[in-house]
Amino acid sequence: TSWLFHTMIVASILSNFGLVNLIAMVSRAAWAMARQRGSSKKLPSFIGWSWRTKSGVDKPVGAILLLSGLSFVLGITLKYTELVLLTFVLRSVNLVLEYAAVIWLKYKMRGVEREFEMPGGLIGAVVWSLPTLGLIVAVLALGKWQIVLAGVVFNVVIVVLYWVQYLVRLTVWGKEAVQSDPNPPEID
């Protein structure tokens, strides 16, 4: 049993290196959203704090610290099954929004040329999304309601904060500050 114990410790250490690599990779997106200028900036400036190495590469220190701290707090407060369900809820919202965007674009912009075409047009987009959406509904129905509620509340808070920052920019800096594209495409 001693060798099994030591093997598990080594496997855990190697797994944690993978987690650090994942946090470093994911933190680049948060770092980039905090470093933008004007209406493209979606996160506070402290998340965009970085450290430039001698080779000229920016290390997203602020985002890595934030995501590491968030991972640590979630890791010590939630059980493993709750973490898995929370991750699933957050990823599910992401998938639902992606499918909704595909279906909306298929409906509103039918004739637009795209690099990747989903077979079947609008009906195909709906049919392709049904199995995943069915799985999402089943897992959420069978999941622990407190964690599902926490994931839903988290996503609602994100949406509300997005609109609050939009309204603040609109009232403080005016309409020009919230326009990210001066010539947005027309949608019929």
MONOR-V842651 format. One record per run of one state. SS is the DSSP state (H for helix, E for strand, C for the rest). FROM is the first residue (numbers start at 1). TO is the last residue. If there is no record, write none. Layout:
ss:SS from:FROM to:TO
ss:SS from:FROM to:TO
This chain:
ss:C from:1 to:1
ss:H from:2 to:35
ss:C from:36 to:37
ss:H from:38 to:40
ss:C from:41 to:44
ss:H from:45 to:48
ss:C from:49 to:50
ss:E from:51 to:52
ss:C from:53 to:57
ss:E from:58 to:59
ss:C from:60 to:60
ss:H from:61 to:77
ss:C from:78 to:79
ss:H from:80 to:108
ss:C from:109 to:120
ss:H from:121 to:142
ss:C from:143 to:144
ss:H from:145 to:173
ss:C from:174 to:174
ss:H from:175 to:178
ss:C from:179 to:188
